[in-house]
Amino acid sequence: MNEQEFNQILKKDKEQFFIFTVKLPIPFFLVKHSYIITNQKGKINRIEIWHFKNKKHPEYGHIHINLFKPTKEIKKTFHKYRKTKFEPELIGTETGQLAKKMNKFTNENFQNYKHKNDYKYLSTNCNSFVKWILKQFPETKIKLPKTALGKNHK
């Protein structure tokens, strides 16, 4: 989903909770990186975990807030001259009261994620973080894809 498409579904007078995934660069392109976008009536936050620690807020560990725009693509290769990119894919949305609860929990409790200082490619990573948020809301129908490695970490 590109920025223009995202802006078409974004309702700045509503509560919305989004989960996006994006493929990682080749040779890891079969794996998905998941992240959360919260929209609290126009206050947009992109919340995610990366393999590097947050230098601006060391207390967040590997969690980053608004490191990138909501629909930032990922280069298909690590080669600096390649310009082709993978676009993020919207895999789930919640609205209304459930979105309001999910947004509030995510924005107020992301620092309570017990693995925020422990990043591992196959276990405690972006996908286990997103899954932790989703587990707090069993009523949501949002599911991470099979290629979201780490989502099943306990």
ROSE-4610 file (N, C-alpha, C; in Angstrom, 1 decimal, always signed):
// ROSE-4610
residu = [M/M/M/N/N/N/E/E/E/Q/Q/Q/E/E/E/F/F/F/N/N/N/Q/Q/Q/I/I/I/L/L/L/K/K/K/K/K/K/D/D/D/K/K/K/E/E/E/Q/Q/Q/F/F/F/F/F/F/I/I/I/F/F/F/T/T/T/V/V/V/K/K/K/L/L/L/P/P/P/I/I/I/P/P/P/F/F/F/F/F/F/L/L/L/V/V/V/K/K/K/H/H/H/S/S/S/Y/Y/Y/I/I/I/I/I/I/T/T/T/N/N/N/Q/Q/Q/K/K/K/G/G/G/K/K/K/I/I/I/N/N/N/R/R/R/I/I/I/E/E/E/I/I/I/W/W/W/H/H/H/F/F/F/K/K/K/N/N/N/K/K/K/K/K/K/H/H/H/P/P/P/E/E/E/Y/Y/Y/G/G/G/H/H/H/I/I/I/H/H/H/I/I/I/N/N/N/L/L/L/F/F/F/K/K/K/P/P/P/T/T/T/K/K/K/E/E/E/I/I/I/K/K/K/K/K/K/T/T/T/F/F/F/H/H/H/K/K/K/Y/Y/Y/R/R/R/K/K/K/T/T/T/K/K/K/F/F/F/E/E/E/P/P/P/E/E/E/L/L/L/I/I/I/G/G/G/T/T/T/E/E/E/T/T/T/G/G/G/Q/Q/Q/L/L/L/A/A/A/K/K/K/K/K/K/M/M/M/N/N/N/K/K/K/F/F/F/T/T/T/N/N/N/E/E/E/N/N/N/F/F/F/Q/Q/Q/N/N/N/Y/Y/Y/K/K/K/H/H/H/K/K/K/N/N/N/D/D/D/Y/Y/Y/K/K/K/Y/Y/Y/L/L/L/S/S/S/T/T/T/N/N/N/C/C/C/N/N/N/S/S/S/F/F/F/V/V/V/K/K/K/W/W/W/I/I/I/L/L/L/K/K/K/Q/Q/Q/F/F/F/P/P/P/E/E/E/T/T/T/K/K/K/I/I/I/K/K/K/L/L/L/P/P/P/K/K/K/T/T/T/A/A/A/L/L/L/G/G/G/K/K/K/N/N/N/H/H/H/K/K/K]
num = [1/1/1/2/2/2/3/3/3/4/4/4/5/5/5/6/6/6/7/7/7/8/8/8/9/9/9/10/10/10/11/11/11/12/12/12/13/13/13/14/14/14/15/15/15/16/16/16/17/17/17/18/18/18/19/19/19/20/20/20/21/21/21/22/22/22/23/23/23/24/24/24/25/25/25/26/26/26/27/27/27/28/28/28/29/29/29/30/30/30/31/31/31/32/32/32/33/33/33/34/34/34/35/35/35/36/36/36/37/37/37/38/38/38/39/39/39/40/40/40/41/41/41/42/42/42/43/43/43/44/44/44/45/45/45/46/46/46/47/47/47/48/48/48/49/49/49/50/50/50/51/51/51/52/52/52/53/53/53/54/54/54/55/55/55/56/56/56/57/57/57/58/58/58/59/59/59/60/60/60/61/61/61/62/62/62/63/63/63/64/64/64/65/65/65/66/66/66/67/67/67/68/68/68/69/69/69/70/70/70/71/71/71/72/72/72/73/73/73/74/74/74/75/75/75/76/76/76/77/77/77/78/78/78/79/79/79/80/80/80/81/81/81/82/82/82/83/83/83/84/84/84/85/85/85/86/86/86/87/87/87/88/88/88/89/89/89/90/90/90/91/91/91/92/92/92/93/93/93/94/94/94/95/95/95/96/96/96/97/97/97/98/98/98/99/99/99/100/100/100/101/101/101/102/102/102/103/103/103/104/104/104/105/105/105/106/106/106/107/107/107/108/108/108/109/109/109/110/110/110/111/111/111/112/112/112/113/113/113/114/114/114/115/115/115/116/116/116/117/117/117/118/118/118/119/119/119/120/120/120/121/121/121/122/122/122/123/123/123/124/124/124/125/125/125/126/126/126/127/127/127/128/128/128/129/129/129/130/130/130/131/131/131/132/132/132/133/133/133/134/134/134/135/135/135/136/136/136/137/137/137/138/138/138/139/139/139/140/140/140/141/141/141/142/142/142/143/143/143/144/144/144/145/145/145/146/146/146/147/147/147/148/148/148/149/149/149/150/150/150/151/151/151/152/152/152/153/153/153/154/154/154]
x = [+0.9/+0.0/+0.9/+0.6/+1.4/+0.8/+1.5/+1.0/-0.4/-0.6/-1.8/-3.0/-2.8/-3.8/-4.1/-3.0/-3.2/-4.0/-3.7/-4.5/-5.9/-6.3/-7.7/-8.5/-7.8/-8.5/-8.4/-7.5/-7.3/-8.4/-9.0/-10.1/-9.6/-9.3/-8.7/-9.7/-10.9/-11.9/-12.4/-11.7/-12.0/-10.8/-11.1/-10.1/-9.9/-8.7/-8.3/-7.1/-7.0/-5.8/-5.5/-4.3/-3.8/-2.6/-2.6/-1.4/-1.0/+0.3/+0.9/+2.0/+2.3/+3.5/+4.2/+5.5/+6.3/+7.4/+7.7/+8.8/+10.1/+11.0/+12.4/+13.2/+14.4/+15.2/+15.7/+15.9/+16.5/+17.8/+18.1/+17.5/+16.5/+16.0/+15.0/+13.6/+13.4/+12.1/+10.9/+11.1/+10.0/+9.4/+10.2/+9.8/+9.2/+8.2/+7.5/+7.9/+8.0/+8.2/+6.8/+6.3/+5.0/+5.2/+4.2/+4.2/+2.8/+2.7/+1.3/+1.3/+0.1/-0.2/-1.4/-1.3/-2.5/-2.9/-4.2/-4.8/-5.8/-5.4/-6.3/-6.8/-7.8/-8.5/-7.4/-6.6/-5.6/-4.2/-4.0/-2.7/-2.2/-1.3/-0.8/+0.5/+0.6/+1.9/+2.2/+3.4/+3.9/+4.8/+4.4/+5.1/+5.6/+6.9/+7.5/+8.8/+9.3/+10.6/+11.5/+12.8/+13.8/+15.0/+15.9/+17.1/+18.1/+17.9/+18.8/+18.0/+18.8/+18.1/+17.8/+16.8/+16.4/+17.4/+18.1/+19.2/+18.5/+17.4/+16.8/+16.1/+15.6/+14.9/+15.5/+16.6/+17.2/+16.3/+15.4/+14.5/+13.5/+13.3/+12.4/+13.0/+14.3/+15.0/+15.0/+14.4/+14.4/+13.1/+12.2/+11.0/+11.2/+10.6/+10.7/+9.3/+9.2/+8.0/+8.2/+7.5/+7.6/+9.0/+9.7/+11.0/+10.8/+9.8/+9.4/+8.0/+7.7/+6.3/+5.5/+4.2/+3.3/+3.5/+3.8/+3.8/+5.2/+6.2/+7.6/+7.9/+8.5/+8.8/+10.2/+10.5/+11.8/+12.4/+13.7/+14.5/+14.5/+14.4/+14.3/+15.7/+16.8/+18.1/+18.9/+20.0/+20.8/+21.8/+21.8/+22.7/+22.2/+23.1/+22.8/+22.3/+22.6/+22.1/+20.8/+20.3/+19.0/+17.9/+16.9/+15.9/+14.5/+14.4/+13.2/+12.9/+11.6/+11.2/+10.0/+9.9/+8.6/+7.7/+6.5/+5.5/+4.8/+4.5/+3.8/+2.4/+1.9/+0.6/-0.2/-1.4/-2.3/-2.9/-2.8/-3.3/-4.5/-4.7/-5.9/-6.1/-7.4/-7.8/-8.9/-8.9/-10.0/-10.4/-11.7/-12.3/-13.2/-13.6/-14.6/-14.0/-14.8/-14.4/-13.3/-13.3/-12.1/-10.8/-10.9/-9.7/-9.2/-10.2/-9.9/-9.1/-9.6/-9.0/-7.6/-7.5/-6.2/-5.2/-5.6/-4.7/-4.2/-5.1/-4.8/-3.8/-4.1/-3.1/-1.8/-1.8/-0.5/+0.3/-0.3/+0.5/+0.9/+0.2/+0.5/+1.3/+1.3/+2.0/+3.1/+3.4/+4.5/+5.8/+6.1/+7.3/+7.2/+6.1/+5.9/+6.2/+6.5/+6.8/+8.1/+8.0/+9.1/+10.3/+10.2/+11.4/+11.9/+11.6/+12.0/+13.5/+14.2/+15.7/+16.3/+15.5/+16.0/+15.5/+16.3/+15.9/+16.7/+15.9/+16.4/+15.6/+16.3/+15.6/+14.5/+14.7/+13.7/+12.7/+12.9/+12.0/+11.5/+12.2/+11.7/+12.0/+11.1/+11.3/+10.0/+9.9/+8.8/+7.5/+7.5/+6.3/+5.8/+6.7/+6.3/+5.8/+6.3/+5.7/+4.3/+4.1/+2.7/+1.8/+2.2/+1.4/+1.0/+2.0/+1.8/+0.6/+0.6/-0.4/-1.8/-1.8/-3.0/-3.6/-2.7/-3.2/-3.9/-3.7/-4.4/-5.9/-6.2/-7.6/-8.1/-8.5/-8.9/-10.1/-10.8/-12.0/-11.6/-10.3/-9.9/-9.8/-10.1/-10.0/-8.6/-7.8/-6.5/-5.6/-5.0/-4.0/-2.8/-1.6/-0.4/-0.2/+0.5/+0.7/+1.7/+1.6/+2.5/+4.0/+4.3/+5.7/+6.1/+5.3/+5.7/+6.5/+7.8/+8.6/+8.7/+8.6/+8.7/+7.3/+6.3/+4.9/+4.5/+5.0/+4.6/+5.5/+6.5/+7.4/+6.5/+6.8/+6.0/+6.7]
y = [-1.2/+0.0/+1.2/+2.1/+3.3/+4.4/+5.6/+6.6/+7.2/+7.3/+7.8/+6.9/+5.6/+4.6/+4.6/+4.7/+4.8/+6.0/+7.2/+8.4/+8.3/+7.5/+7.3/+6.5/+5.6/+4.9/+5.5/+6.4/+7.1/+8.1/+7.9/+8.8/+9.6/+10.8/+11.6/+12.0/+11.7/+12.0/+10.7/+9.6/+8.3/+7.6/+6.6/+5.7/+4.5/+4.3/+3.2/+2.5/+1.2/+0.4/-0.5/-0.4/-1.1/-2.0/-3.1/-4.0/-4.1/-3.8/-3.9/-4.9/-5.5/-6.4/-5.9/-6.1/-5.8/-6.9/-7.3/-8.3/-7.6/-8.5/-8.0/-8.2/-7.6/-7.6/-9.0/-9.3/-10.5/-10.7/-11.9/-13.2/-13.5/-12.6/-12.8/-12.5/-12.3/-11.8/-12.7/-13.9/-14.8/-14.5/-13.7/-13.4/-12.0/-11.8/-10.5/-9.8/-8.5/-7.6/-7.0/-7.2/-6.6/-5.4/-4.5/-3.2/-2.7/-1.8/-1.3/+0.2/+0.6/+2.0/+2.3/+3.2/+3.7/+5.0/+5.2/+6.5/+6.9/+7.8/+8.3/+9.7/+9.6/+10.8/+11.8/+11.3/+12.1/+12.1/+11.6/+11.4/+10.0/+10.0/+8.7/+8.3/+7.1/+6.5/+5.2/+5.0/+3.8/+3.2/+2.0/+1.4/+0.0/-0.2/-1.5/-1.8/-3.0/-3.4/-3.6/-3.2/-3.4/-4.1/-4.6/-5.3/-4.4/-3.1/-2.2/-1.4/-1.1/-0.4/+1.1/+1.6/+3.0/+3.9/+4.7/+5.6/+6.8/+7.3/+8.5/+8.2/+7.0/+6.6/+5.2/+5.2/+3.9/+3.0/+3.7/+3.0/+2.1/+2.4/+1.6/+0.3/+0.1/-1.1/-1.0/-2.1/-2.2/-1.6/-1.0/-0.5/+0.9/+1.2/+2.5/+3.1/+4.3/+5.1/+6.1/+6.0/+6.9/+7.0/+5.9/+5.9/+6.1/+5.6/+5.7/+6.2/+6.7/+7.0/+5.8/+5.9/+4.7/+3.7/+4.2/+3.3/+3.2/+3.4/+3.3/+1.9/+1.9/+0.6/+0.2/-1.1/-1.7/-2.1/-1.7/-2.1/-3.6/-4.0/-5.4/-6.1/-5.3/-5.9/-4.9/-5.4/-4.6/-3.7/-3.9/-3.2/-1.7/-0.8/+0.6/+1.3/+0.7/+1.3/+0.8/-0.3/-0.8/+0.0/+0.4/+1.3/+0.5/-0.7/-1.4/-1.7/-1.7/-1.8/-2.7/-3.2/-4.0/-3.0/-2.9/-2.0/-2.8/-2.0/-2.6/-3.1/-4.2/-4.7/-4.6/-4.1/-4.0/-5.3/-5.9/-7.2/-7.2/-6.1/-6.0/-4.6/-4.3/-3.0/-3.3/-2.5/-2.4/-0.9/-0.7/+0.6/+0.7/+1.9/+2.0/+1.8/+1.3/+1.1/+0.1/-1.0/-1.9/-1.2/-0.4/+0.3/+1.3/+1.9/+2.9/+2.2/+1.0/+0.2/-0.3/-0.7/-1.3/-0.1/+1.0/+2.2/+2.6/+2.7/+3.2/+2.2/+0.9/-0.1/+0.0/+0.0/+0.0/+1.2/+2.4/+3.6/+3.8/+3.2/+3.4/+2.3/+1.1/-0.1/-0.7/-0.1/-0.8/-1.0/-0.1/-0.2/-1.4/-2.0/-3.1/-4.5/-4.4/-5.7/-6.2/-7.4/-8.0/-8.3/-8.4/-8.7/-7.5/-6.3/-5.1/-4.9/-5.5/-5.4/-6.7/-7.6/-8.9/-9.2/-8.9/-9.1/-10.3/-11.3/-12.4/-12.6/-12.9/-13.0/-14.0/-15.1/-16.2/-16.3/-15.4/-15.5/-14.2/-13.5/-12.2/-11.1/-10.7/-9.7/-8.9/-8.3/-7.4/-8.2/-9.4/-10.2/-10.7/-11.1/-11.5/-10.3/-9.1/-7.9/-7.6/-7.6/-7.4/-8.5/-9.7/-10.8/-10.6/-10.1/-9.8/-8.7/-7.7/-6.7/-7.4/-8.2/-8.8/-9.8/-10.5/-11.4/-10.7/-9.4/-8.7/-8.4/-8.7/-8.4/-9.7/-10.7/-11.9/-11.7/-10.6/-10.3/-9.9/-9.5/-9.1/-10.3/-10.0/-11.1/-11.0/-10.0/-9.9/-11.0/-11.6/-12.7/-12.4/-12.7/-12.5/-13.6/-13.4/-14.4/-15.5/-16.6/-17.7/-17.3/-16.4/-15.9/-14.9/-14.6/-13.7/-14.5/-14.8/-15.6/-14.9/-15.7/-15.2/-14.9/-15.0/-14.7/-15.7/-16.9/-17.9/-18.0/-17.1/-17.1/-16.8/-17.6/-17.4/-16.4]
z = [+0.0/+0.0/+0.0/-0.9/-1.0/-0.1/+0.0/+0.9/+0.4/-0.8/-1.3/-1.0/-1.2/-0.8/+0.7/+1.5/+2.9/+3.3/+2.7/+3.1/+2.7/+1.7/+1.3/+2.4/+3.1/+4.1/+5.5/+5.7/+6.9/+7.2/+8.4/+8.8/+10.0/+9.9/+10.9/+12.0/+11.8/+12.9/+13.6/+13.3/+13.9/+14.6/+15.3/+15.9/+14.9/+14.5/+13.7/+14.1/+14.0/+14.4/+13.2/+12.7/+11.5/+11.8/+11.2/+11.1/+9.7/+9.5/+8.2/+8.2/+7.1/+6.9/+5.7/+5.7/+4.5/+4.4/+3.1/+2.9/+3.3/+3.8/+4.0/+2.8/+2.7/+1.5/+1.2/-0.1/-0.6/+0.1/+0.7/+0.5/+1.5/+2.3/+3.4/+2.9/+1.7/+1.2/+1.4/+1.8/+2.2/+3.6/+4.4/+5.7/+5.8/+6.6/+6.7/+8.0/+7.9/+9.0/+9.3/+10.6/+10.9/+11.8/+11.6/+12.5/+12.6/+13.6/+14.0/+13.6/+13.1/+13.0/+13.8/+14.7/+15.5/+15.0/+14.8/+14.5/+15.6/+16.4/+17.5/+17.0/+16.2/+15.7/+15.1/+14.2/+13.5/+14.1/+15.3/+15.9/+15.5/+14.5/+13.9/+14.5/+14.9/+15.3/+14.6/+14.2/+13.7/+14.8/+15.3/+16.4/+15.9/+16.1/+15.6/+16.3/+16.1/+16.6/+15.4/+15.6/+14.6/+15.3/+14.5/+15.0/+15.8/+15.6/+16.3/+17.4/+18.4/+19.5/+19.2/+19.9/+19.8/+20.5/+19.7/+20.2/+20.8/+20.3/+20.8/+22.2/+22.3/+23.6/+24.0/+24.6/+24.9/+25.8/+26.6/+27.5/+26.7/+25.4/+24.6/+24.1/+24.3/+23.7/+22.2/+21.6/+20.1/+19.6/+20.4/+19.9/+19.4/+18.2/+17.6/+17.3/+17.6/+17.3/+16.2/+15.1/+14.0/+13.4/+13.4/+12.8/+11.3/+10.7/+9.3/+9.1/+7.9/+7.6/+7.6/+7.8/+7.8/+6.7/+5.5/+4.3/+3.7/+4.5/+4.0/+3.4/+2.2/+1.6/+2.1/+1.8/+2.1/+0.8/+0.6/-0.6/-0.8/-2.0/-2.3/-2.1/-2.2/-2.0/-1.1/-0.5/+0.3/-0.6/-1.9/-2.8/-2.8/-2.6/-2.4/-3.7/-4.9/-6.1/-6.7/-6.0/-6.5/-5.9/-6.8/-6.4/-6.2/-6.6/-6.4/-5.0/-4.6/-3.2/-3.0/-1.8/-1.4/-0.7/-1.2/-0.5/+0.7/+1.7/+2.8/+2.4/+3.1/+2.8/+4.1/+4.0/+5.1/+5.3/+6.5/+6.8/+7.7/+8.4/+9.3/+9.8/+10.1/+10.6/+11.6/+12.6/+13.6/+13.7/+13.9/+14.0/+15.3/+15.6/+16.7/+18.0/+18.9/+20.3/+20.5/+19.7/+19.8/+19.3/+18.3/+17.9/+18.9/+19.6/+20.6/+21.8/+22.2/+23.2/+22.8/+21.6/+21.1/+20.9/+20.5/+20.3/+21.7/+22.6/+24.0/+24.6/+24.5/+25.1/+24.4/+23.1/+22.4/+22.7/+22.6/+22.9/+24.3/+25.3/+26.7/+27.3/+26.6/+27.2/+26.4/+25.2/+24.4/+25.2/+26.1/+26.9/+27.9/+28.1/+29.0/+28.3/+27.0/+26.3/+26.8/+27.4/+28.2/+27.3/+26.0/+25.2/+24.4/+24.9/+24.2/+24.0/+24.9/+24.9/+24.3/+23.8/+23.4/+22.0/+21.0/+19.6/+19.1/+18.5/+17.8/+16.5/+15.4/+14.1/+14.1/+14.8/+14.7/+15.9/+16.8/+18.0/+18.5/+19.3/+19.9/+18.9/+18.1/+17.0/+16.8/+15.7/+15.4/+15.4/+14.9/+14.8/+16.2/+17.1/+18.4/+19.2/+18.9/+19.5/+19.1/+17.8/+17.2/+17.8/+17.8/+18.3/+19.8/+20.6/+22.0/+22.1/+21.3/+21.3/+20.9/+19.9/+19.4/+20.5/+21.2/+22.2/+23.4/+23.5/+24.6/+24.2/+22.9/+22.4/+21.6/+22.3/+21.6/+20.7/+20.9/+20.0/+18.6/+18.4/+17.1/+16.1/+14.9/+13.9/+13.1/+13.5/+12.8/+13.1/+12.1/+12.2/+11.4/+12.0/+11.3/+10.3/+9.1/+8.1/+8.6/+8.0/+8.3/+8.2/+7.3/+7.1/+8.1/+9.1/+10.2/+11.2/+10.9/+11.8/+13.2/+14.2/+15.6/+16.2/+15.4/+16.0/+17.0/+17.0/+17.9/+19.2/+19.3/+20.5/+21.7/+22.8/+24.0/+24.9]
